[in-house]
Amino acid sequence: MHDIISDIIDWDQAQKTYLAGEGQTGERYNQRLEAADLMAEIEARWHHLPGGFRAERMRVKIHIQAVADTTLVASREELCWLAIAAASVWLPNQVRAEVVSPQPLTAFLRDSRA
């Protein structure tokens, strides 16, 4: 099962590869083709979300930025974990029914550093 946060990261990396200008013509063509295939696969995986993958990607990025702008944390790593945790809880999840009770975010951050 894929999660949207990982797919957003993979899609962004594939887009950078697709838009990059360096490399030999044949090599560059193959890189762009592989990147385009990956981007299309990821977009198709999340087509069921309102507005599709790209709209959800923007919502997640805006949400993560809002968390980053309103949170006082000690380190960039802690901020990253906090933003990912907040976005993951906020996102629509097909297994939402299996979630028992959420732990406090501080417990998540403490456990993630171990």
Summary of the structure (lengths in Angstrom):
residues: 114
radius of gyration: 17.0
end to end distance: 24.7
largest distance: 53.4
contacts: 262
relative contact order: 0.11
helix: 72%
strand: 0%
